[in-house]
Amino acid sequence: MKNILVGVTGGIAAFKSASIVSLLKKKGYNVKVVMTENATNIIGPLTLETLSKNRVYVDMWDKNPHYEVEHISLSDWADIVLIAPATYNIIGKVANGIADDMLSTILSAVSLRKPVFFALAMNVNMYENPILNENINKLKTYGYRFIDTNEGLLACNYEAKGRMKEPEEIVDIIVRHDIASKIDNFRDALKGKRLLITSGRTREDIDPIRYLSNKSSGKMGYSLAQAAVDLGAEVTLVSGPTNLNVPDGLKEFISVDSAIHMYEKVDEKFKDTDIFIACAAVADYRPKEYQDKKIKKSDLNLTIELVRNPDILFEMGKKKENQLLVGFAAETNNIIENALKKLEKKRLDMIVANNASTMGTDTNSIEIIRKDRSSTVINQKSKTELAYDILKEVILDLKKAKDEEK
């Protein structure tokens, strides 16, 4: 597993560094921490030493016995560097070549071939200062990466942009980068491609307070959307109800409720799509009649007549021209047999088969089946990792089709 050097500066968000270090350790990373002296006024080094299981570095002139030039050895040790929080001050120092403490000196010695992430955190007036923007743009030209802030309540009581992203969001970005780096040959492989992805569950209203739905969390579709953005695609995500954060960098996010609403939006976007991935758990049926008032309980049984919803993927398969179509088959039995039927009936280029019991979980095992009936089995991985595996197969399929045209 990779080595991550976490730099903690003197912003109030430094207290979140404990959660960041803890989460990185849980993901299996080796973590070392470097703090500025100001950061130690907000969170104690002992906390981060305990969580990282490593000595924390603060002072260039530490009297603890050591036999190496530590700002060089630490910059060599790190595979990834994360500065969280990244204040106005540290950005200005790095952008202007200032190395006057342990952290800034290490950053000056880190090879630009290694990814360095700055998780921004500061007052909104500092965040909007044109000098900061100039420094960020300068550093971006050298390959430094920036994790933008969220909007929220700041320590100065402003409700505005400048709040550091939550530890879970920051660690997710690091993990995604790590996964994507393992398929470097595919980086930007989807650049210029227009992807349309459906995700989440649909909801079929019975009356003002009741509806029919399913257990889908939307995690797989959202992971696919984020991975596609990371690989350079223009992504439109059509999503039913979920509790997930909208992926960063989407071209468009469309929120829908019912299967018919999702069908209408997909139909509208399909003609301008290169790749359509249908990952949503769409309700097959809806109530024939919607009751505009709450159905009252009685002593009699209640019968609700259901009618068929449009099969979105089947309908897009009929309209298919040059689009590449990817479907999902979440089954409880005869998984591969049912997946093959869908593959043929819906004119798909590939289908991802899995057990429906994984709905709502963070991991899954899948089998990717292509239209020539060849397949790839991928055992128990996180849905973030699976998203890159699925898109890798999509990219290979596109390359194969392009080679066949020559």
Rosetta blueprint (number, residue, H / E / L):
1 M L
2 K L
3 N E
4 I E
5 L E
6 V E
7 G E
8 V E
9 T L
10 G L
11 G L
12 I H
13 A H
14 A H
15 F H
16 K H
17 S H
18 A H
19 S H
20 I H
21 V H
22 S H
23 L H
24 L H
25 K H
26 K H
27 K L
28 G L
29 Y L
30 N E
31 V E
32 K E
33 V E
34 V E
35 M E
36 T L
37 E L
38 N L
39 A H
40 T H
41 N H
42 I L
43 I L
44 G L
45 P H
46 L H
47 T H
48 L H
49 E H
50 T H
51 L H
52 S H
53 K L
54 N L
55 R L
56 V E
57 Y E
58 V L
59 D L
60 M L
61 W L
62 D L
63 K L
64 N L
65 P L
66 H L
67 Y L
68 E L
69 V L
70 E H
71 H H
72 I H
73 S H
74 L H
75 S H
76 D H
77 W H
78 A L
79 D L
80 I E
81 V E
82 L E
83 I E
84 A E
85 P E
86 A E
87 T L
88 Y H
89 N H
90 I H
91 I H
92 G H
93 K H
94 V H
95 A H
96 N L
97 G L
98 I L
99 A L
100 D L
101 D L
102 M H
103 L H
104 S H
105 T H
106 I H
107 L H
108 S H
109 A H
110 V L
111 S L
112 L L
113 R L
114 K L
115 P L
116 V E
117 F E
118 F E
119 A E
120 L E
121 A L
122 M L
123 N L
124 V H
125 N H
126 M H
127 Y H
128 E L
129 N L
130 P H
131 I H
132 L H
133 N H
134 E H
135 N H
136 I H
137 N H
138 K H
139 L H
140 K H
141 T H
142 Y L
143 G L
144 Y L
145 R E
146 F E
147 I E
148 D L
149 T L
150 N E
151 E E
152 G E
153 L E
154 L L
155 A L
156 C L
157 N L
158 Y L
159 E E
160 A E
161 K E
162 G E
163 R E
164 M L
165 K L
166 E L
167 P H
168 E H
169 E H
170 I H
171 V H
172 D H
173 I H
174 I H
175 V H
176 R H
177 H H
178 D H
179 I H
180 A H
181 S H
182 K L
183 I L
184 D H
185 N H
186 F H
187 R L
188 D L
189 A L
190 L L
191 K L
192 G L
193 K L
194 R E
195 L E
196 L E
197 I E
198 T E
199 S E
200 G L
201 R E
202 T L
203 R L
204 E E
205 D E
206 I E
207 D E
208 P L
209 I L
210 R E
211 Y E
212 L E
213 S L
214 N L
215 K L
216 S L
217 S L
218 G L
219 K H
220 M H
221 G H
222 Y H
223 S H
224 L H
225 A H
226 Q H
227 A H
228 A H
229 V H
230 D H
231 L L
232 G L
233 A L
234 E E
235 V E
236 T E
237 L E
238 V E
239 S E
240 G L
241 P L
242 T L
243 N L
244 L L
245 N L
246 V L
247 P L
248 D L
249 G L
250 L L
251 K L
252 E E
253 F E
254 I E
255 S E
256 V L
257 D L
258 S L
259 A H
260 I H
261 H H
262 M H
263 Y H
264 E H
265 K H
266 V H
267 D H
268 E H
269 K H
270 F H
271 K L
272 D L
273 T L
274 D L
275 I E
276 F E
277 I E
278 A E
279 C L
280 A L
281 A E
282 V L
283 A L
284 D L
285 Y E
286 R E
287 P E
288 K L
289 E L
290 Y L
291 Q L
292 D L
293 K L
294 K L
295 I L
296 K L
297 K L
298 S L
299 D L
300 L L
301 N L
302 L L
303 T L
304 I L
305 E L
306 L E
307 V E
308 R E
309 N L
310 P L
311 D L
312 I H
313 L H
314 F H
315 E H
316 M H
317 G H
318 K H
319 K H
320 K L
321 E L
322 N L
323 Q L
324 L E
325 L E
326 V E
327 G E
328 F E
329 A E
330 A E
331 E E
332 T L
333 N L
334 N L
335 I H
336 I H
337 E H
338 N H
339 A H
340 L H
341 K H
342 K H
343 L H
344 E H
345 K H
346 K L
347 R L
348 L L
349 D L
350 M E
351 I E
352 V E
353 A E
354 N E
355 N E
356 A H
357 S H
358 T H
359 M L
360 G L
361 T L
362 D L
363 T E
364 N E
365 S E
366 I E
367 E E
368 I E
369 I E
370 R E
371 K L
372 D L
373 R L
374 S L
375 S E
376 T E
377 V E
378 I E
379 N E
380 Q E
381 K E
382 S E
383 K H
384 T H
385 E H
386 L H
387 A H
388 Y H
389 D H
390 I H
391 L H
392 K H
393 E H
394 V H
395 I H
396 L H
397 D H
398 L H
399 K H
400 K H
401 A H
402 K H
403 D H
404 E H
405 E H
406 K L
